[in-house]
Amino acid sequence: MSIQHPIPPVYNEESRILILGSFPSVKSREYGFFYGHPQNRFWRVIAAVRGVPVPIAVEEKKALLLSQRIALWDVIASCEIEGSADSSISNVIPNDLSDILTNTGIRAVFTNGKTADRLFEQHHKNLPLPKRCLPSTSPANARFSLERLTEEWSVVNRYL
């Protein structure tokens, strides 16, 4: 059974980078916002990379993204998925990125993990922007410590 992506993208005309995940986890879908699983390190990494406090509430998270000129969305508009496992994703329909790219000053695209990267390449390979796959902030990516993730993700600062 296909599941629709329930969370709208976050961006405005000041956005300079676009971060794309694959598809919201069960916890994120329940929470109603990106990276809602308490063990996902996305918000701690972004806050550390940008030198700001870690946001807690959804409105704080949106404000952080917009104040730091970061657009956030996912590659997938709908798919079949078992639980939250990226490995189970099938029958993907990609999100249309044209509105974000037309109405912002996006300078680079960063994918959060290999699944997002593979799907981005599959559906948006002709995008004429620098692109880089960053290590997943998911708790399933246990081989990367918070410090190592922060170090790897600091590359986004070049484009902000």
Beta strands, then each sheet from edge to edge (+ up, - down):
strand 1: 3-4
strand 2: 17-21
strand 3: 70-74
strand 4: 76-80
strand 5: 90-94
strand 6: 108-112
strand 7: 131-134
sheet 1: 1+ 4- 5+
sheet 2: 3+ 2+ 6+ 7+
end
